[in-house]
């Protein structure tokens, strides 16, 4: 799915499962805990294709037996995600404030 098709009408895409492909930008690491004290780790980055860009957050429980896929700056990836629209200072056509993130459930390096 093209990123631009999501960002042109974010309200219609809220909670939608998508598969996106693009190049990573501004990759940062993430470590923290959930509400139950479980350790979380992953990455946040901007995914960009020819039609636009979207913020991606990929967070998993850190287990010694499972290592999350880590991506590098400028890498081509496929992202399986759910679109999450949250209120912020950006307003849509209806006057509602929105911010859009792709909450990734799986990352795959593109070949």
DAKAZI-V641398 format. One record per residue. N is the residue number from 0. SS is DSSP state (@ for helix, = for strand, . for the rest). Layout:
n->N ss->SS
n->N ss->SS
This chain:
n->0 ss->.
n->1 ss->.
n->2 ss->@
n->3 ss->@
n->4 ss->@
n->5 ss->@
n->6 ss->@
n->7 ss->.
n->8 ss->.
n->9 ss->@
n->10 ss->@
n->11 ss->@
n->12 ss->@
n->13 ss->.
n->14 ss->.
n->15 ss->.
n->16 ss->=
n->17 ss->=
n->18 ss->=
n->19 ss->=
n->20 ss->=
n->21 ss->=
n->22 ss->=
n->23 ss->=
n->24 ss->=
n->25 ss->=
n->26 ss->=
n->27 ss->=
n->28 ss->=
n->29 ss->=
n->30 ss->=
n->31 ss->=
n->32 ss->=
n->33 ss->.
n->34 ss->.
n->35 ss->.
n->36 ss->.
n->37 ss->.
n->38 ss->=
n->39 ss->=
n->40 ss->=
n->41 ss->=
n->42 ss->=
n->43 ss->=
n->44 ss->=
n->45 ss->=
n->46 ss->=
n->47 ss->=
n->48 ss->=
n->49 ss->.
n->50 ss->.
n->51 ss->=
n->52 ss->=
n->53 ss->=
n->54 ss->=
n->55 ss->=
n->56 ss->=
n->57 ss->=
n->58 ss->=
n->59 ss->=
n->60 ss->=
n->61 ss->.
n->62 ss->=
n->63 ss->.
n->64 ss->.
n->65 ss->=
n->66 ss->.
n->67 ss->.
n->68 ss->.
n->69 ss->.
n->70 ss->.
n->71 ss->.
n->72 ss->.
n->73 ss->.
n->74 ss->.
n->75 ss->=
n->76 ss->=
n->77 ss->=
n->78 ss->=
n->79 ss->=
n->80 ss->=
n->81 ss->=
n->82 ss->=
n->83 ss->=
n->84 ss->=
n->85 ss->=
n->86 ss->=
n->87 ss->=
n->88 ss->=
n->89 ss->=
n->90 ss->=
n->91 ss->.
n->92 ss->.
n->93 ss->.
n->94 ss->.
n->95 ss->.
n->96 ss->=
n->97 ss->=
n->98 ss->=
n->99 ss->=
n->100 ss->=
n->101 ss->=
n->102 ss->=
n->103 ss->=
n->104 ss->=
n->105 ss->=
n->106 ss->=
n->107 ss->=
n->108 ss->=
n->109 ss->.
n->110 ss->.
